[in-house]
Amino acid sequence: MSEPTKIAVVTDKDKATSANAKERPFLLEWTRNIGIAAHIDAGKTTTTERILFYSGAVHKMGEVHEGTTVTDWMEQERERGITITAAAISCAWNAFFGPWKGIKQRVNIIDTPGHVDFTAEVERSMRVLDGAVAVFDAVAGVQPQSETVWRQANKYSVPRIAFINKMDRVGANFHRAIDDIRTKLKGNAHALYLPMGAEDNFVGLIDLVQDLAYIFEDTKDEFGLVPVTAPVPAEYVSEAKQYRERLIESISDFDDVVAEKYLNGEKISANDLTLAVRKATISMKFCGVIPGSAFKKKGVQRLLDCVVNYLPSPIDVAAAKGQDSGGKEVEAIVNDKGMLAGLAFKLWTDPFVGKLVFYRVYTGTLNKGASLYNPRTCRSERVSRLVLMRAMDREEIDKAYSGDICALVGVKNVITGDTLCDKDFDIRLEPPSFPEPVIGMSIEPNSKGDQEKLSIALQRLVAEDPTLRVKTDQDTGQTILAGMGELHLEIIVDRMRREFKVEAMIGKPQIAYRETVTSEAQGEGKFIRQSGGKGQYGHVVVKIEPNEKKKGVEVISEIVGGAIPKEFIKPVTDGILEGANNGVVAGYPVVDVKIRIIDGSFHEVDSSELAFKMAGIFAFKESMKVARPILLEPIMDAEVTTPEEYQGDLMGDINRRRGQIQVMENKNGACIITAHVPLEMLFGYVTDIRSLSKGRASASITPSHFEQIPNLLLAKIIETSSKAPART
């Protein structure tokens, strides 16, 4: 596991730091930028809603099942009950205990999607966060997308705490969930709180740091606003003592004060233990765990205490790194008074204000109306407005300080991952990286009137979403839309219809088959026309033969003695190449053939370039018909990574898809299968293997080569192609 290169844990004695501007409303030490991340349906959005309610940011709790949540504001999110786009929102919290007790802290939250199709939203959020809350289902434990977001947090060195949600569900098991984190995620997870009961009997939490209990009285306090604070009940004293000992023992490795007191048998205060847990968490080598039930309004306030007490502020983590124009490493050290540098990590089109650029300020202070320099374009952009985002609502501000996450209005030529900085600050921050699209479909407007609207919609959507790609297939002429999964593309099409009023037809892309020959043959082409005046005459004889793979179409002139004049050789060649665009089997382009022009004849008056071009086309077609032509299909290299327990199912699935397994190896408990699979059989493949492996398998698919199509499928393809428009 990677770790920050610099750890500077801030205590209450360090509040007056020179990095803070005098006028900033929240000191850097009192700022937390966190993300809520987890597998789909683990309860991220419900947890976020409870945080907003308890912190006073909203006055009524939203519910996912009612479509009333603040952070799931898109129509598609509320209809489906899932998070699609990462929403940023701010609140404030005064911790119940710890070094910051009595000090209101600014907590900037990004609620991220759980569905694997929208993993890019998690990726770019993790890039700009200082800490994260990983939410787990108390019944399911670590789920497939939990593994993905954990890896993303590791990738960007984001310290985290874990919230074991849904402790009220039948089958909830807090300790089993912690074991899951240790075994499946290799996380050094330890309980900071213990649950009092589970399922219907989940009534409170035991705070291992403070050695006290919080008891929820549902009948007296419906919203869990003021849980009863009490000594640890007698029946839990032994368990609490055991797990507090384990916590102290694990924390001793990170803090000398706690280690010394532990070894000497001295009493360790809650304050000492709090600072030690904070130091361990920021080191990336420890993960504190809190049980709770966001839906039943239990434990979320204690989660907020842990966010403030244990997750880092912007000055606790390593400085953001970048490169100058010469490739030398440069740091953006957090300081309100330094030169400005920040990262544009997300673009969004707002129906009222236009293009919004989500921006993390790493160093310096950004003023409304200022100009920001973009090293990628070497141009400056003026910020007309600065806003703090509250999901889809906006709060106008005049300044943004180091560590802030805000949105810029007015900047135009910006893409995700751009550095925006002072012109005198030579730095390009490392952008987030995104996975390649894994599935595509064709998309065509319903009418000519929709063509321009479709183009504008696709342009804007691609600018917003780095995992969305649009291209025109040169072989079929189709517009191909590629993304991370079928749900991803379904949402994009729905957004085009609702936001851009574009109606379009969608379908899977046509497969670009190829044709070639398997033997030598000779063909003759004549183009003779007489219409009273000057006629047309062209006569060509060619020989066709198989060529080496990936050589394409080669045309060689072997004319001697002037059988065809030199000025007509090029038109003959052009005719042969044009003929090769549409083969004789099913009209697909021809590849890997060699054509020799061996003979012909001409007429002194009637021969022309057009006549010899047509003769070249006819000669090519004639020779190919008798050279035993075949149809080729594209074969893809599929590399599938899966836990070993799903190996047999996935191998059987590859065989059903006419695939040929090439290599199989085991690495660290995962099986990697490399196979050659026809492209025709791979539509929806990634979705299918996720289903077969309960979401835990992944696949990388790249073009490999072409192979002859089986005779059983040939007739069907020829019939289909005969109904399709001619290919040019």
Secondary structure as UniProt FT lines:
FT   HELIX           12..14
FT   TURN            18..19
FT   TURN            22..23
FT   HELIX           28..30
FT   STRAND          31..38
FT   TURN            40..41
FT   HELIX           44..54
FT   TURN            55..56
FT   HELIX           64..66
FT   HELIX           75..80
FT   STRAND          87..94
FT   TURN            99..102
FT   STRAND          104..111
FT   HELIX           116..118
FT   HELIX           119..128
FT   STRAND          131..137
FT   TURN            138..140
FT   HELIX           144..155
FT   TURN            156..157
FT   STRAND          160..165
FT   TURN            167..168
FT   TURN            170..171
FT   HELIX           174..184
FT   STRAND          189..191
FT   STRAND          193..196
FT   HELIX           199..201
FT   STRAND          204..207
FT   TURN            208..211
FT   STRAND          212..215
FT   TURN            218..220
FT   TURN            222..223
FT   STRAND          228..230
FT   HELIX           234..251
FT   TURN            252..254
FT   HELIX           256..263
FT   TURN            264..265
FT   HELIX           270..282
FT   TURN            283..284
FT   STRAND          287..291
FT   TURN            294..297
FT   HELIX           300..310
FT   TURN            314..316
FT   STRAND          320..323
FT   TURN            325..326
FT   STRAND          329..332
FT   TURN            336..337
FT   STRAND          341..350
FT   TURN            351..353
FT   STRAND          354..363
FT   STRAND          366..367
FT   TURN            368..369
FT   STRAND          371..374
FT   TURN            375..378
FT   STRAND          379..382
FT   STRAND          385..390
FT   TURN            391..392
FT   STRAND          393..397
FT   STRAND          399..400
FT   TURN            402..403
FT   STRAND          405..409
FT   TURN            416..417
FT   STRAND          419..421
FT   TURN            423..424
FT   STRAND          428..429
FT   STRAND          439..445
FT   HELIX           449..464
FT   TURN            466..467
FT   STRAND          469..472
FT   TURN            474..476
FT   STRAND          479..483
FT   HELIX           486..499
FT   STRAND          504..507
FT   STRAND          514..517
FT   STRAND          521..529
FT   STRAND          536..546
FT   TURN            549..550
FT   STRAND          553..557
FT   TURN            561..562
FT   HELIX           566..568
FT   HELIX           569..579
FT   TURN            580..581
FT   STRAND          593..601
FT   TURN            604..606
FT   HELIX           609..625
FT   STRAND          629..643
FT   HELIX           644..646
FT   HELIX           647..656
FT   TURN            657..658
FT   STRAND          660..667
FT   TURN            668..669
FT   STRAND          670..678
FT   HELIX           679..682
FT   TURN            683..684
FT   HELIX           685..692
FT   TURN            693..695
FT   STRAND          698..708
FT   HELIX           711..723
//
